[in-house]
Amino acid sequence: MKSSRVRSLPHGISTSTVVAFARTRIVLTFNDALASAATAAKCVLLAFASTHGFAEDGPVEPRIERTVVYKGYDGTKCWVHARAGVIPPVAERDVPLVVMTTQPLQITGSDVFYAINSTTTKDGGVSWAPLSPQKPFARQTIDAQRQVTVCDFTPKWHAATGKLLGTGHTVWYEENKVMKVRPRATAYSVFDESSKMWSKWKELALPDEPRFKNCGAGSVQRFDLPNGDILLPVYLKVPKKTQYSVTVLRCRFDGSELTFVEQGNELTVDVKRGLYEPSLTQFGDRFYLTMRNDDHGYVATSSDGLRFGKPRRWTFDDGEDLGNYNTQQHWVTHSSGLFLVYTRKGADNDHVFRHRAPLFIARIDPKHVSIIRATEQILVPERGARLGNFGVTNVGPNEIWVTVTEWMQTWGPNYVLPVDNKYGADNSIFVAKLKWK
């Protein structure tokens, strides 16, 4: 987006002043001389704010602080899927308790995951408890060849019940390889603060229809309504089909059981595997759904969070394609604006698998639903490893964390990043803290 500078205006202006921002032209006519250049500048900023959906005092960009929770890599396994949830402060604890989950990946396989581990911090991320395996997520043996566990897990506080509820989906293995044709279900679990343990996971019961046989909420951002109902985005398909569709399920949670209530419309595109790994948010009176596709990132909007319009590709505000592909994107939603976190091509990153690093953040134009290019910045730098599987956590009204691990696999033919790789990646678990004050 081309930017315009606000310059001091001479006294005595009595003709029209034309101010151009992007594709919008706003004409402000002054019959009398402007009181001061500051007044003129304020008018210009208010026009820009109105056009782009910002508050009257203009957009406020967050400060980024990066910390490392854990680092270390032995060349056989690496931590992946680091995502966190927040338990709000109580009388005896005046800061939130942040609970992070992550799980080990066998580095020589494809999506070969093991039991979710958990860690906590009660001092804002200054220190963390040791990562501890969560026994309820240990692989369950189905028969001599097959096992099942849970992956792509995301914890989030459910205010109506006062519970930290995590959602993900099941993954089935046959002889330690992901089954090509397999059932998939939305899995959920509840965290117990006193024991620091997650409950035995359960599956969300859905209608007995073929399209729900492979339906899960892996790597999604859900949205909780004021009445406690949950809008849970999922992706689904008939197990033997190729293309996924995205839909939003309205669910209810009573503190123990998650139950299905209704389903929104289904969205897909006729491009390879369709649409999957959706994330949902609300900004103003509009809901926004961002989705992964093999060739492009897609977005759709809704007035009720269930029924969405036609998906369209993510672009910058100048119309150029974002360059995100085959990788999830997630929302950062703050009172000052709506942001997207994503990866993309064209960042000197051809050596990174699917261009999944660095991790970028940029402000969204909520009216035109595009990325404001001028606001893009690197959230987590690239060190050769991929950063495409990450989470977003609202820690407080003016602090949001993005958590991500360095996934230590790369392009073939070797696929495995060596311990002494030239880029410096060491399977760090990063926390990028976005602070507005």
PLY file of the C-alpha trace (Angstrom):
ply
format ascii 1.0
element vertex 437
property float x
property float y
property float z
element edge 436
property int vertex1
property int vertex2
end_header
0.00 0.00 0.00
1.38 3.42 -0.90
1.56 5.69 2.10
0.90 9.45 2.18
2.66 11.88 4.45
0.69 14.48 6.42
2.41 17.80 5.79
1.86 21.11 7.53
-0.71 23.23 5.71
-0.26 26.97 5.33
-2.66 29.28 7.10
-5.45 30.81 5.07
-6.62 27.75 3.17
-10.13 28.28 1.81
-10.21 25.77 -1.08
-10.85 22.02 -0.94
-8.13 19.73 0.41
-7.96 16.35 -1.26
-6.44 13.51 0.69
-5.76 10.15 -1.00
-5.36 6.92 0.94
-5.04 3.71 -1.09
-8.11 3.47 -3.32
-10.27 5.83 -1.26
-10.64 9.53 -1.90
-12.10 11.71 0.79
-12.74 15.39 0.15
-12.81 17.75 3.10
-14.01 21.28 2.39
-13.13 24.11 4.75
-14.96 27.45 4.29
-12.79 29.21 6.78
-9.08 29.08 7.42
-7.89 26.09 9.38
-7.05 26.89 12.95
-3.74 25.03 12.75
-1.85 22.35 10.86
-2.52 20.01 13.77
-6.24 20.28 13.14
-5.74 19.36 9.51
-3.57 16.40 10.41
-6.20 15.13 12.84
-8.85 15.32 10.11
-6.65 13.28 7.81
-5.98 10.63 10.46
-9.66 10.37 11.32
-10.48 9.87 7.63
-7.89 7.09 7.38
-9.15 5.47 10.58
-12.75 5.54 9.36
-11.81 4.07 5.99
-9.83 1.19 7.51
-11.99 0.45 10.53
-9.56 1.69 13.21
-10.31 3.54 16.41
-10.43 7.33 16.23
-7.00 7.73 17.82
-5.45 5.68 15.02
-3.99 2.18 14.85
-1.83 1.06 17.74
0.91 -1.42 16.89
2.04 -3.91 19.55
5.54 -4.26 20.93
7.07 -7.72 20.39
9.07 -9.52 23.08
10.51 -12.96 22.30
11.46 -15.56 24.89
12.46 -19.24 24.74
10.70 -21.79 26.94
12.90 -24.73 26.03
15.63 -25.61 23.54
17.61 -28.72 22.71
17.61 -31.32 19.96
19.11 -34.80 19.71
18.34 -35.55 16.06
15.75 -38.27 16.80
12.69 -36.40 18.12
11.58 -32.79 18.31
8.83 -30.85 20.08
5.93 -29.65 17.91
2.46 -28.07 18.27
3.25 -25.71 21.15
-0.01 -24.01 22.14
-1.14 -22.45 25.40
-4.25 -21.63 27.39
-4.76 -19.23 30.30
-6.43 -19.79 33.67
-7.35 -16.31 34.96
-6.00 -14.89 38.24
-7.66 -15.77 41.56
-7.34 -14.34 45.07
-4.26 -16.40 45.96
-2.67 -15.92 42.53
-2.77 -12.41 41.10
-1.35 -13.37 37.71
-2.77 -15.82 35.17
-1.60 -19.41 35.13
-0.51 -20.23 31.58
-0.65 -23.88 30.56
1.28 -24.90 27.46
0.99 -28.22 25.64
3.41 -29.69 23.11
4.22 -33.20 21.92
7.24 -35.09 20.60
7.52 -35.98 16.94
9.61 -38.84 15.60
11.95 -37.03 13.24
12.31 -39.85 10.69
8.59 -40.31 10.04
5.68 -38.23 8.78
3.42 -36.87 11.53
4.46 -39.62 13.93
3.39 -38.10 17.25
3.61 -39.29 20.83
1.86 -38.30 24.07
1.14 -34.63 24.70
3.32 -33.00 27.37
2.37 -30.02 29.49
4.14 -27.19 31.31
2.98 -24.14 33.28
4.15 -20.67 34.20
2.76 -18.50 36.99
5.09 -15.53 36.54
4.22 -14.38 33.03
6.63 -16.69 31.27
9.76 -15.76 33.22
10.10 -19.38 34.36
8.40 -22.62 33.34
7.85 -25.94 35.08
9.54 -28.95 33.45
7.65 -30.53 30.57
5.72 -33.51 31.90
4.12 -36.32 29.83
0.35 -36.49 30.14
-0.56 -40.15 30.64
-4.12 -39.78 29.32
-2.60 -38.93 25.92
-0.37 -41.99 25.71
-1.06 -44.00 22.57
-3.95 -46.43 22.88
-3.47 -49.84 21.29
-6.31 -50.92 19.03
-4.77 -54.21 17.91
-1.35 -55.68 17.08
-0.77 -53.20 14.22
-2.84 -50.11 15.10
-2.64 -47.35 17.70
-4.41 -44.03 18.23
-3.58 -40.79 20.04
-4.46 -37.07 19.95
-2.57 -34.31 18.14
-2.92 -30.68 16.98
-4.23 -29.81 20.45
-5.26 -26.28 21.48
-6.17 -25.28 25.07
-8.51 -22.35 25.73
-10.30 -21.03 28.81
-14.07 -21.55 28.86
-15.35 -18.69 30.99
-18.90 -19.96 31.44
-17.76 -23.13 33.25
-14.43 -21.89 34.61
-12.55 -24.72 32.88
-9.52 -24.92 30.63
-10.82 -26.94 27.68
-8.47 -28.30 25.03
-9.55 -29.52 21.61
-7.73 -31.39 18.86
-8.28 -34.52 16.83
-7.37 -38.18 16.77
-4.65 -39.70 14.61
-4.48 -43.43 13.80
-1.27 -45.35 13.11
-0.68 -48.71 11.49
2.80 -50.10 12.11
3.74 -46.59 13.26
2.68 -44.87 10.04
-0.37 -42.62 9.65
-3.16 -44.66 8.09
-4.12 -43.29 4.67
-7.79 -44.17 5.10
-8.72 -43.73 8.73
-11.40 -42.44 11.06
-10.77 -39.03 12.63
-12.70 -37.42 15.47
-12.62 -34.21 17.46
-10.95 -35.01 20.78
-11.24 -32.88 23.90
-9.83 -32.85 27.43
-10.09 -30.67 30.57
-7.14 -29.45 32.64
-7.09 -29.90 36.43
-5.16 -27.07 38.06
-4.51 -28.86 41.35
-2.89 -31.94 39.78
-1.54 -30.15 36.70
-2.93 -33.01 34.63
-5.29 -33.26 31.67
-8.32 -35.53 31.92
-8.81 -38.66 29.86
-9.69 -37.43 26.39
-13.12 -37.98 24.88
-14.52 -37.81 21.37
-17.19 -35.30 20.33
-20.28 -37.29 19.29
-21.60 -36.25 15.87
-24.45 -37.47 13.63
-23.91 -40.94 12.18
-23.23 -39.78 8.62
-20.31 -40.65 6.28
-18.96 -37.07 6.15
-18.52 -37.03 9.94
-16.40 -40.19 9.96
-13.32 -38.08 9.23
-14.06 -34.84 11.08
-11.79 -33.08 13.54
-10.77 -29.80 15.14
-7.01 -30.10 14.74
-5.03 -26.82 14.95
-8.14 -24.61 15.01
-9.06 -21.46 16.91
-12.55 -21.69 18.40
-14.78 -18.81 19.47
-16.82 -18.86 22.69
-20.11 -16.95 22.65
-21.22 -14.84 25.65
-23.80 -17.47 26.65
-21.08 -20.15 26.85
-21.89 -21.87 23.56
-18.80 -22.76 21.54
-18.34 -22.10 17.85
-15.89 -24.85 16.91
-14.50 -24.83 13.37
-13.70 -28.28 11.98
-12.80 -29.87 8.67
-14.41 -33.02 7.39
-14.70 -35.48 4.51
-15.87 -38.98 3.68
-12.79 -41.07 4.62
-12.03 -42.34 1.09
-12.52 -38.94 -0.56
-9.70 -36.47 -1.24
-11.18 -33.01 -0.62
-11.96 -31.58 2.79
-14.66 -29.06 3.59
-14.69 -26.60 6.48
-17.69 -25.96 8.69
-18.44 -24.47 12.11
-20.18 -26.53 14.78
-22.12 -24.87 17.58
-21.49 -26.90 20.71
-22.27 -26.75 24.42
-19.88 -27.53 27.25
-20.97 -28.21 30.84
-17.51 -28.43 32.35
-17.14 -32.11 31.52
-19.04 -33.02 28.34
-18.83 -31.29 24.97
-22.02 -31.81 22.94
-22.98 -30.98 19.36
-25.94 -28.64 18.80
-25.95 -27.53 15.15
-23.79 -27.15 12.06
-23.20 -24.20 9.74
-22.74 -24.37 5.98
-19.82 -26.25 4.43
-17.06 -24.45 2.51
-14.53 -25.85 0.08
-12.63 -25.06 -3.11
-11.96 -27.44 -5.97
-8.21 -27.27 -5.48
-6.37 -30.43 -4.45
-7.35 -31.25 -0.82
-9.90 -28.46 -0.53
-10.06 -26.40 2.69
-8.90 -27.45 6.15
-7.37 -26.29 9.48
-9.83 -23.39 9.93
-9.56 -20.68 12.59
-12.39 -18.42 13.71
-12.65 -15.01 15.36
-15.03 -12.09 15.72
-14.09 -8.46 15.21
-16.81 -5.86 15.55
-20.07 -7.41 14.36
-18.42 -9.71 11.82
-16.97 -13.21 12.08
-13.84 -14.14 10.13
-12.73 -17.65 9.14
-9.23 -18.29 7.80
-8.45 -21.62 6.13
-5.56 -23.64 4.76
-5.39 -24.93 1.19
-2.57 -26.68 -0.65
-2.01 -23.71 -3.01
-3.32 -20.62 -1.17
-4.66 -19.33 2.12
-8.40 -18.55 2.08
-10.76 -16.36 4.11
-14.54 -16.04 4.48
-16.83 -13.86 6.59
-20.16 -14.25 8.37
-22.66 -12.26 10.41
-23.51 -15.14 12.79
-20.39 -17.32 12.91
-22.16 -20.31 11.35
-23.13 -19.36 7.81
-20.27 -17.98 5.76
-19.93 -16.41 2.35
-17.81 -17.72 -0.50
-14.14 -18.25 0.43
-11.58 -16.12 -1.36
-7.82 -16.09 -1.46
-5.87 -14.02 1.01
-4.26 -10.99 -0.66
-2.37 -7.91 0.35
-4.22 -4.60 0.14
-2.65 -3.95 -3.28
-4.29 -7.10 -4.66
-1.17 -9.29 -4.75
-1.55 -12.86 -3.46
-0.33 -13.28 0.13
1.95 -16.17 -0.81
0.75 -18.42 1.99
0.15 -22.03 0.97
-0.31 -25.46 2.56
0.10 -23.94 6.02
-2.30 -22.81 8.72
-2.88 -19.18 9.68
-4.29 -17.84 12.97
-5.90 -14.67 14.29
-4.67 -12.12 16.80
-7.75 -10.20 17.93
-7.27 -7.04 20.01
-9.43 -4.00 20.72
-7.10 -1.90 18.56
-7.46 -4.12 15.50
-7.48 -7.51 13.84
-4.21 -9.19 12.85
-3.24 -12.36 10.99
-0.22 -14.55 11.79
1.04 -16.53 8.80
3.97 -17.77 6.73
4.57 -17.04 3.05
6.86 -17.32 0.05
9.12 -14.51 -1.10
11.04 -13.92 2.12
14.46 -15.36 1.18
13.15 -18.63 2.60
13.22 -21.16 -0.26
15.35 -23.45 1.92
12.54 -23.77 4.50
10.00 -26.57 4.04
6.87 -25.10 2.42
8.27 -21.65 3.23
7.02 -22.09 6.80
9.35 -19.53 8.35
9.70 -16.79 9.33
6.42 -16.28 11.14
4.82 -12.97 10.07
2.14 -10.79 11.61
0.21 -8.04 9.86
-2.86 -5.93 10.44
-6.06 -6.80 8.59
-8.25 -4.27 6.83
-11.53 -5.57 8.30
-13.74 -3.89 5.72
-11.93 -5.11 2.62
-10.59 -8.28 4.33
-7.04 -7.93 3.09
-3.55 -7.78 4.59
-2.21 -4.26 5.04
1.24 -4.78 3.57
2.83 -1.76 5.26
2.11 -3.28 8.70
3.77 -6.65 8.08
6.61 -7.56 10.43
8.49 -10.68 11.46
7.07 -12.18 14.62
9.50 -15.12 14.96
12.67 -15.14 12.82
13.66 -17.99 10.53
16.56 -20.28 11.45
16.13 -23.00 8.83
13.38 -24.91 10.66
9.68 -24.61 9.92
7.38 -22.56 12.18
4.04 -23.30 10.54
2.28 -25.06 13.44
1.61 -22.52 16.18
-0.97 -21.13 18.58
-2.33 -17.78 19.79
-3.22 -17.11 23.43
-4.93 -14.07 24.95
-3.10 -13.59 28.26
-4.72 -10.27 29.14
-6.53 -7.33 27.56
-3.25 -5.89 26.27
-1.04 -8.98 26.00
-1.33 -11.82 23.50
1.20 -14.65 23.05
2.08 -16.58 19.93
3.71 -19.92 20.77
5.63 -22.04 18.27
8.36 -24.67 18.07
11.11 -25.15 15.52
9.94 -28.26 13.67
13.20 -29.98 12.72
12.25 -31.45 9.34
12.95 -29.94 5.92
12.83 -30.68 2.20
13.93 -34.09 0.89
15.81 -36.16 0.15
17.18 -36.17 3.71
14.19 -34.44 5.40
15.89 -34.30 8.82
17.68 -31.15 9.95
20.97 -32.24 11.55
21.84 -31.26 15.09
24.69 -29.06 13.85
22.70 -27.45 11.02
24.16 -24.30 9.48
21.08 -22.19 10.27
21.23 -22.54 14.06
17.83 -24.16 14.65
17.75 -26.18 17.89
14.04 -27.03 18.35
13.46 -23.94 20.48
9.96 -23.40 21.84
9.35 -19.68 21.32
6.89 -17.35 22.98
6.39 -14.11 21.06
4.61 -11.70 23.39
2.55 -8.95 21.79
2.11 -6.04 24.19
0.05 -2.93 23.60
1.12 -1.02 26.74
0 1
1 2
2 3
3 4
4 5
5 6
6 7
7 8
8 9
9 10
10 11
11 12
12 13
13 14
14 15
15 16
16 17
17 18
18 19
19 20
20 21
21 22
22 23
23 24
24 25
25 26
26 27
27 28
28 29
29 30
30 31
31 32
32 33
33 34
34 35
35 36
36 37
37 38
38 39
39 40
40 41
41 42
42 43
43 44
44 45
45 46
46 47
47 48
48 49
49 50
50 51
51 52
52 53
53 54
54 55
55 56
56 57
57 58
58 59
59 60
60 61
61 62
62 63
63 64
64 65
65 66
66 67
67 68
68 69
69 70
70 71
71 72
72 73
73 74
74 75
75 76
76 77
77 78
78 79
79 80
80 81
81 82
82 83
83 84
84 85
85 86
86 87
87 88
88 89
89 90
90 91
91 92
92 93
93 94
94 95
95 96
96 97
97 98
98 99
99 100
100 101
101 102
102 103
103 104
104 105
105 106
106 107
107 108
108 109
109 110
110 111
111 112
112 113
113 114
114 115
115 116
116 117
117 118
118 119
119 120
120 121
121 122
122 123
123 124
124 125
125 126
126 127
127 128
128 129
129 130
130 131
131 132
132 133
133 134
134 135
135 136
136 137
137 138
138 139
139 140
140 141
141 142
142 143
143 144
144 145
145 146
146 147
147 148
148 149
149 150
150 151
151 152
152 153
153 154
154 155
155 156
156 157
157 158
158 159
159 160
160 161
161 162
162 163
163 164
164 165
165 166
166 167
167 168
168 169
169 170
170 171
171 172
172 173
173 174
174 175
175 176
176 177
177 178
178 179
179 180
180 181
181 182
182 183
183 184
184 185
185 186
186 187
187 188
188 189
189 190
190 191
191 192
192 193
193 194
194 195
195 196
196 197
197 198
198 199
199 200
200 201
201 202
202 203
203 204
204 205
205 206
206 207
207 208
208 209
209 210
210 211
211 212
212 213
213 214
214 215
215 216
216 217
217 218
218 219
219 220
220 221
221 222
222 223
223 224
224 225
225 226
226 227
227 228
228 229
229 230
230 231
231 232
232 233
233 234
234 235
235 236
236 237
237 238
238 239
239 240
240 241
241 242
242 243
243 244
244 245
245 246
246 247
247 248
248 249
249 250
250 251
251 252
252 253
253 254
254 255
255 256
256 257
257 258
258 259
259 260
260 261
261 262
262 263
263 264
264 265
265 266
266 267
267 268
268 269
269 270
270 271
271 272
272 273
273 274
274 275
275 276
276 277
277 278
278 279
279 280
280 281
281 282
282 283
283 284
284 285
285 286
286 287
287 288
288 289
289 290
290 291
291 292
292 293
293 294
294 295
295 296
296 297
297 298
298 299
299 300
300 301
301 302
302 303
303 304
304 305
305 306
306 307
307 308
308 309
309 310
310 311
311 312
312 313
313 314
314 315
315 316
316 317
317 318
318 319
319 320
320 321
321 322
322 323
323 324
324 325
325 326
326 327
327 328
328 329
329 330
330 331
331 332
332 333
333 334
334 335
335 336
336 337
337 338
338 339
339 340
340 341
341 342
342 343
343 344
344 345
345 346
346 347
347 348
348 349
349 350
350 351
351 352
352 353
353 354
354 355
355 356
356 357
357 358
358 359
359 360
360 361
361 362
362 363
363 364
364 365
365 366
366 367
367 368
368 369
369 370
370 371
371 372
372 373
373 374
374 375
375 376
376 377
377 378
378 379
379 380
380 381
381 382
382 383
383 384
384 385
385 386
386 387
387 388
388 389
389 390
390 391
391 392
392 393
393 394
394 395
395 396
396 397
397 398
398 399
399 400
400 401
401 402
402 403
403 404
404 405
405 406
406 407
407 408
408 409
409 410
410 411
411 412
412 413
413 414
414 415
415 416
416 417
417 418
418 419
419 420
420 421
421 422
422 423
423 424
424 425
425 426
426 427
427 428
428 429
429 430
430 431
431 432
432 433
433 434
434 435
435 436
